[in-house]
Amino acid sequence: MSYPIPSKLWQRVSILILLLLIPSLGIAVLNQSFIVTALANQNNPSKTIAVNDPNYKALQTLVKNYSCLVTVPNFEKLPINRTEFANILNSCISQINQLSTIDTNL
């Protein structure tokens, strides 16, 4: 005689068994949840990005190479916050998209 197992309990047990049988999958799931939590904690727009930061220098290169619109005063001399960085990067992406559209239409 067999006893029926409630479906929610069976789902939990089957997921647990799957994670135990395939350790790399379990580790990947744990790492992914940790990364999402870590990224959620990094949403501090007041943190500044220094002029000597490699990301700042890469953004400066994009601005120079693609003539991106920058609304931040003294962009090349002063640190910027994450929101300003994102706005400038978005402007550069838009500019690159426009240039690539023009090139493909020729």
Residue pairs with C-beta under 8 A, 6 or more apart in sequence:
5 13
18 25
19 25
19 26
19 29
20 26
44 82
45 81
45 82
45 83
46 81
47 81
47 82
48 79
48 80
48 81
49 55
49 56
49 79
49 80
49 81
49 82
49 85
50 56
50 79
51 76
51 77
51 78
51 79
55 85
56 79
56 80
56 85
59 85
59 88
59 89
59 92
60 75
60 76
62 68
62 89
62 92
63 70
63 75
63 88
63 92
66 92
66 95
66 96
66 99
67 95
68 88
68 91
68 92
68 95
69 91
69 95
70 88
70 91
71 87
72 80
72 84
72 87
72 88
75 88
80 88
